[in-house]
Amino acid sequence: AGQDIDSKVRTQKWKISGYDKRLVPVGGVYNFFADRFLKKAQSSGQNLCAITGGTRNGFWYCNSNATFDSTSAMAGSSVWFIDGDLTIKKNLTIGVADSVTFIVRGNITVETGVDRVDGLYVTNGTFSDYDPLAGKAGRQLVINGGVYARTVNLGRILGGTLCPSGTQCNNSQTAAVKLVYDPKYLLGLNTVLGSPDLDWREVAP
């Protein structure tokens, strides 16, 4: 939210008001993370563009377009820098104690057949919840984590062969996209992305 928040927007009896500082750094969220951590990711030796499930920790890097096309859940605490686009072709799930962040220079596309993605998604481009080649009609997409994008393209609708009938496929009763913000993805990545604490003390000579 980089603009004024509507007075009707409230969560658990609290809201943001009267805050006039920038919520997004100059240059965008991607540049903020890249300035701090991109070189570390590039020098980590962990390079992978065909992302799969399994346990992965620390920084990972892809110097081109990346895809996630795996039926296995991801585990561990990892941060991925993608120097191209990221396409998610299968459900991307994360364990209860795990966390993952994707920091993408290009666009992030969640294909229409995907109905769940976990983690934090940061892009300097557009976050899309459907693949134009497959069309917009599908099942509800649940995002557990957060999305930070320069622009969002949330055009998904319920229906088609992927969601033929029932309340869960009724656009007047069910949202096509459900974003569940969970602070665990920030807390779990604190050891990777967190800044060190400084503790100043005066001691006797």
Secondary structure, DSSP 4 states (H G I P E B T S, - for coil): --SPPPTT--BTTB---S--S-SS-TTHHHHHHHHHHHHHHHTSS-B-SEE-SEE--EEEEESS-EEE--SSPEESEEEEEESS-EEE-S-B-B-TT-EEEEEESS-EEE-TT--EEEEEEEEEEEEESS-TTT-SEESPEEEEEEEEEEEEE---EE-STTS-SSGGG-TTTS-SEEEEE-THHHHHTHHHHPPPP--------
